[in-house]
């Protein structure tokens, strides 16, 4: 069976996406050149930003990471430009007969408070705050160089973290059919929990507040219908092949999406 999953968050990944406002980060081609395609390295799969590409409030990038022994299947990062940049990190891992691990290493001045870890990265002036959203029952341990999270069971586990450099709205877990993610205030960020892009209907519930801003990632290209509380909300959603993501704003409710064709 595969060894326990080790999804390691490197300092270079942090600085790259915290500087994502630069135009050079708004192209899939540039991500592919930066992250490369050598075996064992992250390979850029998809990228999207919006809703205004000239002044985006979000950016999304997905990577695959094939390993000979199998471990990390996919890593996705969503950057939100609120008052300060906020990153939502998603790792989809291959299951085994042992609980999967998620490891943060290379951290300095680490402090652990429940499911939130604060630390510094060499060469970066701000202090980082990493909140664990998924798995909900993860066991968090302090290690010599960082932290280690253990999933509570053997499966194809997903790990979702929210990374920020300043306090902000508390991130709460949100899930749906083949979806997992986080909610922060009016923002809802959800990831498809399968290694393939989603083609089947998806559903989730987001209640409370006056409106929600939703980013769904890992979707197959094509036309998608959006339903809310049993009524057709938007018949014209479009997912571009290079984007693999859909953004919309709506009143809170019970959402259902299906791909046409």
Buried (B, 14 or more C-beta within 10 A) or exposed (E): EBBBBBBBBEBEBBEBBBEBBEEEBBBBEBBBEEBEEEEEEBBBBBBBBBEEEEEBBBBBBBBBBBBEEBBBBBBBBBBBBBEEBBBBBBBBBBBBEBBBBBBBBBBEEBEBEEBBBBBBBEEBEEBBBBBBBBBEEBEBEEEEEBBBBBBEEBBBBBBBBBBBBEEBBEBEBBBBEBBBBBBBBBBBBBBBBBEEBBBEBBBBEBEEEEEBBBBBBBBBBBEBBBBBEEEEBBEEBEBEEBBBBBBBEBEBBBBBBBBEE
